[in-house]
Each structure stands twice: as C-alpha cells, then as structure tokens.
Amino acid sequence: MKYVVWGLIVALLIAHQDNFLWNNDTLVWGFMPIGLAYHAGISLIAGFVWYLATRFCWPGDSGTGTSDGSGSANGGEGA
C-alpha cells in the first residue's frame, strides 16, 4: 500500500500542473471558474490521499510514548 500512496502523490504532483485550463473561461455551476473547480477537486483528492498515507503508511508505534515506564515521577503531568 505504501507504493500505491507514493504513486498517488506523484500523480497528484503531475495533475497539479494544469496549464491547459488557464485560458478557459468556462464556469462550473454558473459561478466558479473551471481552473478553480479543478484545484478544488485536486485538494479533495489530496485530502483523501493524506488519509490513506496516515492510515496505511504511518508507523504504528513511533516510540515517543511513556508506556515503557520512562515517564516523569508525577505521572506525566506538568510541574
């Protein structure tokens, strides 16, 4: 799954280069320029890819927790 996420990231980087929509005056839903709608779609897809990255590629235990007994003497609370 890690390679699928990396492939999607590369695809998003390529799709983000939208030189073909710069001179298009078409409006989506009657008010939004097509270039802006395209970038809104790219942003939604990027959010989904980030979800996939955190769900499947994020390390399960980063080792920053104090569950191993190395926490502070007052139970991890501030001084």
PyMOL Python script that loads the backbone (N, CA, C, O; Angstrom):
from pymol import cmd

cmd.read_pdbstr("""\
ATOM      1  N   MET A   1       0.829  -1.198   0.000  1.00  0.00           N
ATOM      2  CA  MET A   1       0.000   0.000   0.000  1.00  0.00           C
ATOM      3  C   MET A   1       0.868   1.254   0.000  1.00  0.00           C
ATOM      4  O   MET A   1       0.472   2.303  -0.508  1.00  0.00           O
ATOM      5  N   LYS A   2       2.055   1.125   0.577  1.00  0.00           N
ATOM      6  CA  LYS A   2       2.972   2.260   0.630  1.00  0.00           C
ATOM      7  C   LYS A   2       3.293   2.767  -0.779  1.00  0.00           C
ATOM      8  O   LYS A   2       3.339   3.975  -1.013  1.00  0.00           O
ATOM      9  N   TYR A   3       3.512   1.851  -1.702  1.00  0.00           N
ATOM     10  CA  TYR A   3       3.855   2.247  -3.068  1.00  0.00           C
ATOM     11  C   TYR A   3       2.649   2.821  -3.808  1.00  0.00           C
ATOM     12  O   TYR A   3       2.807   3.674  -4.681  1.00  0.00           O
ATOM     13  N   VAL A   4       1.470   2.368  -3.470  1.00  0.00           N
ATOM     14  CA  VAL A   4       0.253   2.935  -4.060  1.00  0.00           C
ATOM     15  C   VAL A   4       0.098   4.387  -3.633  1.00  0.00           C
ATOM     16  O   VAL A   4      -0.218   5.247  -4.455  1.00  0.00           O
ATOM     17  N   VAL A   5       0.320   4.665  -2.348  1.00  0.00           N
ATOM     18  CA  VAL A   5       0.221   6.038  -1.845  1.00  0.00           C
ATOM     19  C   VAL A   5       1.270   6.918  -2.511  1.00  0.00           C
ATOM     20  O   VAL A   5       0.965   8.040  -2.917  1.00  0.00           O
ATOM     21  N   TRP A   6       2.492   6.431  -2.629  1.00  0.00           N
ATOM     22  CA  TRP A   6       3.535   7.211  -3.301  1.00  0.00           C
ATOM     23  C   TRP A   6       3.167   7.448  -4.767  1.00  0.00           C
ATOM     24  O   TRP A   6       3.411   8.532  -5.296  1.00  0.00           O
ATOM     25  N   GLY A   7       2.589   6.454  -5.419  1.00  0.00           N
ATOM     26  CA  GLY A   7       2.145   6.631  -6.796  1.00  0.00           C
ATOM     27  C   GLY A   7       1.053   7.685  -6.919  1.00  0.00           C
ATOM     28  O   GLY A   7       1.045   8.476  -7.863  1.00  0.00           O
ATOM     29  N   LEU A   8       0.128   7.690  -5.955  1.00  0.00           N
ATOM     30  CA  LEU A   8      -0.931   8.705  -5.960  1.00  0.00           C
ATOM     31  C   LEU A   8      -0.368  10.105  -5.719  1.00  0.00           C
ATOM     32  O   LEU A   8      -0.847  11.079  -6.300  1.00  0.00           O
ATOM     33  N   ILE A   9       0.636  10.201  -4.872  1.00  0.00           N
ATOM     34  CA  ILE A   9       1.268  11.502  -4.622  1.00  0.00           C
ATOM     35  C   ILE A   9       1.940  12.011  -5.889  1.00  0.00           C
ATOM     36  O   ILE A   9       1.813  13.187  -6.230  1.00  0.00           O
ATOM     37  N   VAL A  10       2.642  11.148  -6.576  1.00  0.00           N
ATOM     38  CA  VAL A  10       3.278  11.548  -7.838  1.00  0.00           C
ATOM     39  C   VAL A  10       2.213  11.936  -8.872  1.00  0.00           C
ATOM     40  O   VAL A  10       2.387  12.914  -9.600  1.00  0.00           O
ATOM     41  N   ALA A  11       1.127  11.185  -8.939  1.00  0.00           N
ATOM     42  CA  ALA A  11       0.039  11.514  -9.864  1.00  0.00           C
ATOM     43  C   ALA A  11      -0.567  12.878  -9.535  1.00  0.00           C
ATOM     44  O   ALA A  11      -0.899  13.643 -10.440  1.00  0.00           O
ATOM     45  N   LEU A  12      -0.712  13.185  -8.248  1.00  0.00           N
ATOM     46  CA  LEU A  12      -1.234  14.498  -7.855  1.00  0.00           C
ATOM     47  C   LEU A  12      -0.271  15.616  -8.238  1.00  0.00           C
ATOM     48  O   LEU A  12      -0.696  16.685  -8.676  1.00  0.00           O
ATOM     49  N   LEU A  13       1.023  15.368  -8.074  1.00  0.00           N
ATOM     50  CA  LEU A  13       2.008  16.379  -8.468  1.00  0.00           C
ATOM     51  C   LEU A  13       1.939  16.662  -9.967  1.00  0.00           C
ATOM     52  O   LEU A  13       2.067  17.810 -10.394  1.00  0.00           O
ATOM     53  N   ILE A  14       1.738  15.627 -10.752  1.00  0.00           N
ATOM     54  CA  ILE A  14       1.628  15.816 -12.200  1.00  0.00           C
ATOM     55  C   ILE A  14       0.301  16.488 -12.548  1.00  0.00           C
ATOM     56  O   ILE A  14       0.264  17.394 -13.381  1.00  0.00           O
ATOM     57  N   ALA A  15      -0.785  16.051 -11.916  1.00  0.00           N
ATOM     58  CA  ALA A  15      -2.113  16.616 -12.209  1.00  0.00           C
ATOM     59  C   ALA A  15      -2.229  18.065 -11.759  1.00  0.00           C
ATOM     60  O   ALA A  15      -3.062  18.808 -12.279  1.00  0.00           O
ATOM     61  N   HIS A  16      -1.414  18.473 -10.809  1.00  0.00           N
ATOM     62  CA  HIS A  16      -1.478  19.847 -10.316  1.00  0.00           C
ATOM     63  C   HIS A  16      -1.018  20.849 -11.368  1.00  0.00           C
ATOM     64  O   HIS A  16      -1.389  22.021 -11.302  1.00  0.00           O
ATOM     65  N   GLN A  17      -0.224  20.413 -12.332  1.00  0.00           N
ATOM     66  CA  GLN A  17       0.254  21.292 -13.393  1.00  0.00           C
ATOM     67  C   GLN A  17      -0.832  21.408 -14.457  1.00  0.00           C
ATOM     68  O   GLN A  17      -0.858  20.636 -15.416  1.00  0.00           O
ATOM     69  N   ASP A  18      -1.720  22.368 -14.281  1.00  0.00           N
ATOM     70  CA  ASP A  18      -2.911  22.463 -15.156  1.00  0.00           C
ATOM     71  C   ASP A  18      -2.797  23.632 -16.133  1.00  0.00           C
ATOM     72  O   ASP A  18      -3.685  24.484 -16.174  1.00  0.00           O
ATOM     73  N   ASN A  19      -1.758  23.687 -16.893  1.00  0.00           N
ATOM     74  CA  ASN A  19      -1.585  24.777 -17.858  1.00  0.00           C
ATOM     75  C   ASN A  19      -2.681  24.816 -18.903  1.00  0.00           C
ATOM     76  O   ASN A  19      -2.895  25.854 -19.528  1.00  0.00           O
ATOM     77  N   PHE A  20      -3.380  23.715 -19.108  1.00  0.00           N
ATOM     78  CA  PHE A  20      -4.407  23.650 -20.136  1.00  0.00           C
ATOM     79  C   PHE A  20      -5.687  24.373 -19.740  1.00  0.00           C
ATOM     80  O   PHE A  20      -6.542  24.568 -20.604  1.00  0.00           O
ATOM     81  N   LEU A  21      -5.869  24.778 -18.504  1.00  0.00           N
ATOM     82  CA  LEU A  21      -7.104  25.446 -18.074  1.00  0.00           C
ATOM     83  C   LEU A  21      -6.928  26.958 -17.849  1.00  0.00           C
ATOM     84  O   LEU A  21      -7.889  27.629 -17.473  1.00  0.00           O
ATOM     85  N   TRP A  22      -5.770  27.486 -18.061  1.00  0.00           N
ATOM     86  CA  TRP A  22      -5.530  28.892 -17.765  1.00  0.00           C
ATOM     87  C   TRP A  22      -6.370  29.833 -18.624  1.00  0.00           C
ATOM     88  O   TRP A  22      -6.832  30.864 -18.133  1.00  0.00           O
ATOM     89  N   ASN A  23      -6.568  29.508 -19.857  1.00  0.00           N
ATOM     90  CA  ASN A  23      -7.291  30.398 -20.769  1.00  0.00           C
ATOM     91  C   ASN A  23      -8.730  29.958 -21.015  1.00  0.00           C
ATOM     92  O   ASN A  23      -9.373  30.446 -21.945  1.00  0.00           O
ATOM     93  N   ASN A  24      -9.238  29.054 -20.203  1.00  0.00           N
ATOM     94  CA  ASN A  24     -10.593  28.565 -20.357  1.00  0.00           C
ATOM     95  C   ASN A  24     -11.528  29.396 -19.478  1.00  0.00           C
ATOM     96  O   ASN A  24     -11.346  29.460 -18.262  1.00  0.00           O
ATOM     97  N   ASP A  25     -12.523  30.029 -20.091  1.00  0.00           N
ATOM     98  CA  ASP A  25     -13.455  30.899 -19.366  1.00  0.00           C
ATOM     99  C   ASP A  25     -14.723  30.187 -18.930  1.00  0.00           C
ATOM    100  O   ASP A  25     -15.673  30.845 -18.508  1.00  0.00           O
ATOM    101  N   THR A  26     -14.768  28.877 -19.017  1.00  0.00           N
ATOM    102  CA  THR A  26     -15.959  28.113 -18.652  1.00  0.00           C
ATOM    103  C   THR A  26     -16.222  28.231 -17.152  1.00  0.00           C
ATOM    104  O   THR A  26     -15.298  28.187 -16.340  1.00  0.00           O
ATOM    105  N   LEU A  27     -17.507  28.384 -16.800  1.00  0.00           N
ATOM    106  CA  LEU A  27     -17.902  28.449 -15.400  1.00  0.00           C
ATOM    107  C   LEU A  27     -18.568  27.139 -15.001  1.00  0.00           C
ATOM    108  O   LEU A  27     -19.385  26.597 -15.745  1.00  0.00           O
ATOM    109  N   VAL A  28     -18.219  26.641 -13.838  1.00  0.00           N
ATOM    110  CA  VAL A  28     -18.824  25.432 -13.293  1.00  0.00           C
ATOM    111  C   VAL A  28     -19.916  25.870 -12.326  1.00  0.00           C
ATOM    112  O   VAL A  28     -19.678  26.730 -11.478  1.00  0.00           O
ATOM    113  N   TRP A  29     -21.082  25.306 -12.436  1.00  0.00           N
ATOM    114  CA  TRP A  29     -22.255  25.664 -11.627  1.00  0.00           C
ATOM    115  C   TRP A  29     -22.612  27.144 -11.767  1.00  0.00           C
ATOM    116  O   TRP A  29     -23.261  27.714 -10.890  1.00  0.00           O
ATOM    117  N   GLY A  30     -22.192  27.756 -12.857  1.00  0.00           N
ATOM    118  CA  GLY A  30     -22.572  29.124 -13.161  1.00  0.00           C
ATOM    119  C   GLY A  30     -21.780  30.211 -12.462  1.00  0.00           C
ATOM    120  O   GLY A  30     -22.029  31.389 -12.720  1.00  0.00           O
ATOM    121  N   PHE A  31     -20.826  29.874 -11.576  1.00  0.00           N
ATOM    122  CA  PHE A  31     -20.101  30.925 -10.866  1.00  0.00           C
ATOM    123  C   PHE A  31     -18.616  30.630 -10.649  1.00  0.00           C
ATOM    124  O   PHE A  31     -17.838  31.556 -10.419  1.00  0.00           O
ATOM    125  N   MET A  32     -18.213  29.381 -10.716  1.00  0.00           N
ATOM    126  CA  MET A  32     -16.831  29.027 -10.383  1.00  0.00           C
ATOM    127  C   MET A  32     -16.026  28.760 -11.655  1.00  0.00           C
ATOM    128  O   MET A  32     -16.415  27.923 -12.470  1.00  0.00           O
ATOM    129  N   PRO A  33     -14.906  29.468 -11.829  1.00  0.00           N
ATOM    130  CA  PRO A  33     -14.061  29.197 -12.996  1.00  0.00           C
ATOM    131  C   PRO A  33     -13.582  27.746 -12.984  1.00  0.00           C
ATOM    132  O   PRO A  33     -13.350  27.170 -11.921  1.00  0.00           O
ATOM    133  N   ILE A  34     -13.439  27.170 -14.156  1.00  0.00           N
ATOM    134  CA  ILE A  34     -13.090  25.755 -14.272  1.00  0.00           C
ATOM    135  C   ILE A  34     -11.736  25.454 -13.628  1.00  0.00           C
ATOM    136  O   ILE A  34     -11.551  24.376 -13.064  1.00  0.00           O
ATOM    137  N   GLY A  35     -10.796  26.382 -13.703  1.00  0.00           N
ATOM    138  CA  GLY A  35      -9.493  26.173 -13.076  1.00  0.00           C
ATOM    139  C   GLY A  35      -9.598  26.074 -11.567  1.00  0.00           C
ATOM    140  O   GLY A  35      -8.917  25.258 -10.946  1.00  0.00           O
ATOM    141  N   LEU A  36     -10.445  26.895 -10.976  1.00  0.00           N
ATOM    142  CA  LEU A  36     -10.653  26.845  -9.528  1.00  0.00           C
ATOM    143  C   LEU A  36     -11.360  25.556  -9.123  1.00  0.00           C
ATOM    144  O   LEU A  36     -11.022  24.953  -8.105  1.00  0.00           O
ATOM    145  N   ALA A  37     -12.339  25.136  -9.918  1.00  0.00           N
ATOM    146  CA  ALA A  37     -13.030  23.872  -9.636  1.00  0.00           C
ATOM    147  C   ALA A  37     -12.066  22.696  -9.748  1.00  0.00           C
ATOM    148  O   ALA A  37     -12.127  21.756  -8.955  1.00  0.00           O
ATOM    149  N   TYR A  38     -11.179  22.755 -10.735  1.00  0.00           N
ATOM    150  CA  TYR A  38     -10.177  21.702 -10.898  1.00  0.00           C
ATOM    151  C   TYR A  38      -9.282  21.630  -9.662  1.00  0.00           C
ATOM    152  O   TYR A  38      -9.001  20.540  -9.165  1.00  0.00           O
ATOM    153  N   HIS A  39      -8.836  22.773  -9.169  1.00  0.00           N
ATOM    154  CA  HIS A  39      -7.981  22.780  -7.983  1.00  0.00           C
ATOM    155  C   HIS A  39      -8.747  22.381  -6.724  1.00  0.00           C
ATOM    156  O   HIS A  39      -8.168  21.784  -5.817  1.00  0.00           O
ATOM    157  N   ALA A  40     -10.020  22.698  -6.657  1.00  0.00           N
ATOM    158  CA  ALA A  40     -10.830  22.232  -5.524  1.00  0.00           C
ATOM    159  C   ALA A  40     -10.912  20.707  -5.539  1.00  0.00           C
ATOM    160  O   ALA A  40     -10.817  20.072  -4.488  1.00  0.00           O
ATOM    161  N   GLY A  41     -11.085  20.122  -6.706  1.00  0.00           N
ATOM    162  CA  GLY A  41     -11.102  18.669  -6.827  1.00  0.00           C
ATOM    163  C   GLY A  41      -9.763  18.056  -6.462  1.00  0.00           C
ATOM    164  O   GLY A  41      -9.707  17.037  -5.773  1.00  0.00           O
ATOM    165  N   ILE A  42      -8.677  18.679  -6.925  1.00  0.00           N
ATOM    166  CA  ILE A  42      -7.336  18.201  -6.581  1.00  0.00           C
ATOM    167  C   ILE A  42      -7.140  18.254  -5.064  1.00  0.00           C
ATOM    168  O   ILE A  42      -6.543  17.345  -4.486  1.00  0.00           O
ATOM    169  N   SER A  43      -7.633  19.304  -4.423  1.00  0.00           N
ATOM    170  CA  SER A  43      -7.488  19.436  -2.969  1.00  0.00           C
ATOM    171  C   SER A  43      -8.254  18.348  -2.227  1.00  0.00           C
ATOM    172  O   SER A  43      -7.751  17.795  -1.248  1.00  0.00           O
ATOM    173  N   LEU A  44      -9.457  18.036  -2.679  1.00  0.00           N
ATOM    174  CA  LEU A  44     -10.229  16.959  -2.053  1.00  0.00           C
ATOM    175  C   LEU A  44      -9.531  15.608  -2.221  1.00  0.00           C
ATOM    176  O   LEU A  44      -9.475  14.806  -1.288  1.00  0.00           O
ATOM    177  N   ILE A  45      -9.006  15.370  -3.415  1.00  0.00           N
ATOM    178  CA  ILE A  45      -8.284  14.120  -3.649  1.00  0.00           C
ATOM    179  C   ILE A  45      -7.014  14.071  -2.807  1.00  0.00           C
ATOM    180  O   ILE A  45      -6.663  13.016  -2.279  1.00  0.00           O
ATOM    181  N   ALA A  46      -6.320  15.205  -2.676  1.00  0.00           N
ATOM    182  CA  ALA A  46      -5.106  15.252  -1.853  1.00  0.00           C
ATOM    183  C   ALA A  46      -5.442  14.946  -0.389  1.00  0.00           C
ATOM    184  O   ALA A  46      -4.666  14.280   0.296  1.00  0.00           O
ATOM    185  N   GLY A  47      -6.575  15.422   0.084  1.00  0.00           N
ATOM    186  CA  GLY A  47      -7.002  15.099   1.445  1.00  0.00           C
ATOM    187  C   GLY A  47      -7.245  13.618   1.619  1.00  0.00           C
ATOM    188  O   GLY A  47      -6.901  13.047   2.654  1.00  0.00           O
ATOM    189  N   PHE A  48      -7.833  12.993   0.622  1.00  0.00           N
ATOM    190  CA  PHE A  48      -8.071  11.552   0.676  1.00  0.00           C
ATOM    191  C   PHE A  48      -6.761  10.775   0.638  1.00  0.00           C
ATOM    192  O   PHE A  48      -6.607   9.783   1.351  1.00  0.00           O
ATOM    193  N   VAL A  49      -5.816  11.217  -0.187  1.00  0.00           N
ATOM    194  CA  VAL A  49      -4.509  10.557  -0.252  1.00  0.00           C
ATOM    195  C   VAL A  49      -3.783  10.720   1.078  1.00  0.00           C
ATOM    196  O   VAL A  49      -3.115   9.790   1.528  1.00  0.00           O
ATOM    197  N   TRP A  50      -3.901  11.876   1.710  1.00  0.00           N
ATOM    198  CA  TRP A  50      -3.281  12.068   3.018  1.00  0.00           C
ATOM    199  C   TRP A  50      -3.915  11.125   4.054  1.00  0.00           C
ATOM    200  O   TRP A  50      -3.217  10.581   4.910  1.00  0.00           O
ATOM    201  N   TYR A  51      -5.217  10.940   3.971  1.00  0.00           N
ATOM    202  CA  TYR A  51      -5.876   9.964   4.856  1.00  0.00           C
ATOM    203  C   TYR A  51      -5.296   8.573   4.635  1.00  0.00           C
ATOM    204  O   TYR A  51      -4.987   7.869   5.596  1.00  0.00           O
ATOM    205  N   LEU A  52      -5.148   8.172   3.372  1.00  0.00           N
ATOM    206  CA  LEU A  52      -4.567   6.863   3.075  1.00  0.00           C
ATOM    207  C   LEU A  52      -3.142   6.756   3.611  1.00  0.00           C
ATOM    208  O   LEU A  52      -2.745   5.716   4.137  1.00  0.00           O
ATOM    209  N   ALA A  53      -2.380   7.832   3.474  1.00  0.00           N
ATOM    210  CA  ALA A  53      -0.994   7.816   3.956  1.00  0.00           C
ATOM    211  C   ALA A  53      -0.942   7.646   5.466  1.00  0.00           C
ATOM    212  O   ALA A  53      -0.125   6.881   5.977  1.00  0.00           O
ATOM    213  N   THR A  54      -1.808   8.353   6.184  1.00  0.00           N
ATOM    214  CA  THR A  54      -1.786   8.225   7.642  1.00  0.00           C
ATOM    215  C   THR A  54      -2.382   6.904   8.100  1.00  0.00           C
ATOM    216  O   THR A  54      -2.000   6.384   9.148  1.00  0.00           O
ATOM    217  N   ARG A  55      -3.295   6.367   7.344  1.00  0.00           N
ATOM    218  CA  ARG A  55      -3.945   5.109   7.733  1.00  0.00           C
ATOM    219  C   ARG A  55      -3.060   3.892   7.483  1.00  0.00           C
ATOM    220  O   ARG A  55      -3.003   2.984   8.311  1.00  0.00           O
ATOM    221  N   PHE A  56      -2.370   3.873   6.343  1.00  0.00           N
ATOM    222  CA  PHE A  56      -1.640   2.677   5.939  1.00  0.00           C
ATOM    223  C   PHE A  56      -0.118   2.817   5.981  1.00  0.00           C
ATOM    224  O   PHE A  56       0.581   1.804   6.015  1.00  0.00           O
ATOM    225  N   CYS A  57       0.413   4.036   5.978  1.00  0.00           N
ATOM    226  CA  CYS A  57       1.869   4.202   5.893  1.00  0.00           C
ATOM    227  C   CYS A  57       2.486   4.808   7.138  1.00  0.00           C
ATOM    228  O   CYS A  57       3.710   4.814   7.269  1.00  0.00           O
ATOM    229  N   TRP A  58       1.693   5.310   8.040  1.00  0.00           N
ATOM    230  CA  TRP A  58       2.211   5.923   9.261  1.00  0.00           C
ATOM    231  C   TRP A  58       2.717   4.822  10.188  1.00  0.00           C
ATOM    232  O   TRP A  58       2.071   3.783  10.320  1.00  0.00           O
ATOM    233  N   PRO A  59       3.860   5.035  10.829  1.00  0.00           N
ATOM    234  CA  PRO A  59       4.360   3.995  11.740  1.00  0.00           C
ATOM    235  C   PRO A  59       3.397   3.784  12.898  1.00  0.00           C
ATOM    236  O   PRO A  59       2.843   4.743  13.436  1.00  0.00           O
ATOM    237  N   GLY A  60       3.199   2.523  13.282  1.00  0.00           N
ATOM    238  CA  GLY A  60       2.246   2.189  14.333  1.00  0.00           C
ATOM    239  C   GLY A  60       2.669   2.681  15.703  1.00  0.00           C
ATOM    240  O   GLY A  60       1.841   3.185  16.462  1.00  0.00           O
ATOM    241  N   ASP A  61       3.950   2.543  16.032  1.00  0.00           N
ATOM    242  CA  ASP A  61       4.454   2.984  17.329  1.00  0.00           C
ATOM    243  C   ASP A  61       5.735   3.744  17.087  1.00  0.00           C
ATOM    244  O   ASP A  61       6.769   3.158  16.766  1.00  0.00           O
ATOM    245  N   SER A  62       5.662   5.048  17.241  1.00  0.00           N
ATOM    246  CA  SER A  62       6.829   5.870  16.946  1.00  0.00           C
ATOM    247  C   SER A  62       7.833   5.892  18.086  1.00  0.00           C
ATOM    248  O   SER A  62       8.913   6.464  17.939  1.00  0.00           O
ATOM    249  N   GLY A  63       7.498   5.275  19.234  1.00  0.00           N
ATOM    250  CA  GLY A  63       8.434   5.217  20.343  1.00  0.00           C
ATOM    251  C   GLY A  63       8.484   6.479  21.181  1.00  0.00           C
ATOM    252  O   GLY A  63       9.389   6.638  22.000  1.00  0.00           O
ATOM    253  N   THR A  64       7.518   7.393  20.991  1.00  0.00           N
ATOM    254  CA  THR A  64       7.533   8.630  21.757  1.00  0.00           C
ATOM    255  C   THR A  64       6.649   8.563  22.992  1.00  0.00           C
ATOM    256  O   THR A  64       6.626   9.512  23.776  1.00  0.00           O
ATOM    257  N   GLY A  65       5.934   7.486  23.184  1.00  0.00           N
ATOM    258  CA  GLY A  65       5.052   7.357  24.341  1.00  0.00           C
ATOM    259  C   GLY A  65       5.834   7.038  25.599  1.00  0.00           C
ATOM    260  O   GLY A  65       7.014   6.692  25.548  1.00  0.00           O
ATOM    261  N   THR A  66       5.154   7.161  26.734  1.00  0.00           N
ATOM    262  CA  THR A  66       5.804   6.890  28.012  1.00  0.00           C
ATOM    263  C   THR A  66       5.270   5.612  28.634  1.00  0.00           C
ATOM    264  O   THR A  66       5.346   5.439  29.851  1.00  0.00           O
ATOM    265  N   SER A  67       4.738   4.725  27.829  1.00  0.00           N
ATOM    266  CA  SER A  67       4.160   3.497  28.357  1.00  0.00           C
ATOM    267  C   SER A  67       5.223   2.508  28.831  1.00  0.00           C
ATOM    268  O   SER A  67       4.883   1.490  29.434  1.00  0.00           O
ATOM    269  N   ASP A  68       6.501   2.786  28.571  1.00  0.00           N
ATOM    270  CA  ASP A  68       7.554   1.869  28.981  1.00  0.00           C
ATOM    271  C   ASP A  68       8.092   2.184  30.380  1.00  0.00           C
ATOM    272  O   ASP A  68       9.080   1.595  30.818  1.00  0.00           O
ATOM    273  N   GLY A  69       7.441   3.107  31.069  1.00  0.00           N
ATOM    274  CA  GLY A  69       7.861   3.424  32.436  1.00  0.00           C
ATOM    275  C   GLY A  69       8.919   4.501  32.515  1.00  0.00           C
ATOM    276  O   GLY A  69       9.439   4.770  33.598  1.00  0.00           O
ATOM    277  N   SER A  70       9.252   5.126  31.397  1.00  0.00           N
ATOM    278  CA  SER A  70      10.284   6.151  31.421  1.00  0.00           C
ATOM    279  C   SER A  70       9.699   7.556  31.583  1.00  0.00           C
ATOM    280  O   SER A  70      10.398   8.543  31.352  1.00  0.00           O
ATOM    281  N   GLY A  71       8.436   7.657  31.974  1.00  0.00           N
ATOM    282  CA  GLY A  71       7.799   8.939  32.151  1.00  0.00           C
ATOM    283  C   GLY A  71       8.285   9.644  33.413  1.00  0.00           C
ATOM    284  O   GLY A  71       9.121   9.121  34.150  1.00  0.00           O
ATOM    285  N   SER A  72       7.758  10.813  33.644  1.00  0.00           N
ATOM    286  CA  SER A  72       8.184  11.580  34.816  1.00  0.00           C
ATOM    287  C   SER A  72       7.602  10.967  36.094  1.00  0.00           C
ATOM    288  O   SER A  72       6.684  10.150  36.034  1.00  0.00           O
ATOM    289  N   ALA A  73       8.135  11.363  37.233  1.00  0.00           N
ATOM    290  CA  ALA A  73       7.737  10.776  38.528  1.00  0.00           C
ATOM    291  C   ALA A  73       6.323  11.180  38.913  1.00  0.00           C
ATOM    292  O   ALA A  73       5.701  10.501  39.730  1.00  0.00           O
ATOM    293  N   ASN A  74       5.788  12.279  38.346  1.00  0.00           N
ATOM    294  CA  ASN A  74       4.453  12.722  38.727  1.00  0.00           C
ATOM    295  C   ASN A  74       3.391  12.253  37.745  1.00  0.00           C
ATOM    296  O   ASN A  74       2.346  12.893  37.631  1.00  0.00           O
ATOM    297  N   GLY A  75       3.621  11.179  37.048  1.00  0.00           N
ATOM    298  CA  GLY A  75       2.602  10.597  36.169  1.00  0.00           C
ATOM    299  C   GLY A  75       2.479  11.290  34.833  1.00  0.00           C
ATOM    300  O   GLY A  75       1.444  11.170  34.178  1.00  0.00           O
ATOM    301  N   GLY A  76       3.497  12.012  34.404  1.00  0.00           N
ATOM    302  CA  GLY A  76       3.459  12.657  33.105  1.00  0.00           C
ATOM    303  C   GLY A  76       2.825  14.022  33.125  1.00  0.00           C
ATOM    304  O   GLY A  76       2.716  14.654  32.074  1.00  0.00           O
ATOM    305  N   GLU A  77       2.398  14.509  34.281  1.00  0.00           N
ATOM    306  CA  GLU A  77       1.784  15.822  34.356  1.00  0.00           C
ATOM    307  C   GLU A  77       2.871  16.888  34.445  1.00  0.00           C
ATOM    308  O   GLU A  77       4.011  16.608  34.815  1.00  0.00           O
ATOM    309  N   GLY A  78       2.495  18.112  34.097  1.00  0.00           N
ATOM    310  CA  GLY A  78       3.441  19.213  34.153  1.00  0.00           C
ATOM    311  C   GLY A  78       3.846  19.534  35.584  1.00  0.00           C
ATOM    312  O   GLY A  78       3.168  19.151  36.538  1.00  0.00           O
ATOM    313  N   ALA A  79       4.955  20.239  35.715  1.00  0.00           N
ATOM    314  CA  ALA A  79       5.475  20.563  37.050  1.00  0.00           C
ATOM    315  C   ALA A  79       4.681  21.623  37.749  1.00  0.00           C
ATOM    316  O   ALA A  79       5.005  21.993  38.877  1.00  0.00           O
TER     317      ALA A  79
END
""", "prot")
cmd.dss("prot")
cmd.show_as("cartoon", "prot")
cmd.util.cbc("prot")
cmd.orient("prot")
